[in-house]
């Protein structure tokens, strides 16, 4: 069982708006990278197959999604209150996803440097899914 320190939980909850803003910035950057890759492929600069997969990048994005979804649920009514205690059970999932995402985060740069069009589409699709999931979580 995972135990969560009250200070850590409090800090996580107070950082949720910044995490959501960071996800929006990531979405913008991913769309820029996508366009750059598409332009490169059209001009014949890149092939369709990269040398590395994007597993770690997707794990980092999954962790951000979990944090963003929880944050959206907690902040859906515009405030943090005792009624948000119902989301406490999701903290374990968030912490687990963050642990997995952070474990190999140093590989993300290498994965992105060697990204193929197929991998780029996978990442862009994941970012779009994250934004949709967070929007849906606000409506819970």
LINFENUR-V758959 format. One record per backbone hydrogen bond with DSSP energy under -1.0 kcal/mol. NH is the residue of the N-H (numbers start at 0). CO is the residue of the C=O. If there is no record, write none. Layout:
NH:CO ; NH:CO
This chain:
8:4 ; 9:5 ; 10:6 ; 11:7 ; 12:8 ; 13:9 ; 14:10 ; 18:14 ; 19:15 ; 20:16 ; 21:17 ; 22:18 ; 23:19 ; 24:20 ; 25:21 ; 26:22 ; 27:23 ; 28:24 ; 29:25 ; 30:26 ; 31:27 ; 32:28 ; 33:29 ; 34:30 ; 35:31 ; 36:32 ; 37:33 ; 38:34 ; 39:35 ; 40:36 ; 41:37 ; 42:38 ; 43:40 ; 44:39 ; 57:53 ; 58:54 ; 59:55 ; 60:56 ; 61:57 ; 62:58 ; 63:59 ; 64:60 ; 65:61 ; 66:62 ; 67:63 ; 68:64 ; 69:65 ; 70:66 ; 71:67 ; 72:68 ; 73:69 ; 74:70 ; 77:74 ; 83:80 ; 84:81 ; 86:83 ; 87:84 ; 89:86 ; 90:87 ; 93:89 ; 94:90 ; 95:91 ; 96:92 ; 97:93 ; 98:94 ; 99:95 ; 100:96 ; 101:97 ; 102:98 ; 104:101 ; 106:103 ; 107:104 ; 110:106 ; 111:107 ; 112:108 ; 113:109 ; 114:111 ; 119:115 ; 120:116 ; 121:117 ; 122:118 ; 123:119 ; 124:120 ; 125:121 ; 126:122 ; 127:123 ; 128:124 ; 129:125 ; 130:126 ; 131:127 ; 132:128 ; 133:129 ; 134:130 ; 135:131 ; 136:132 ; 137:133 ; 138:135 ; 139:136
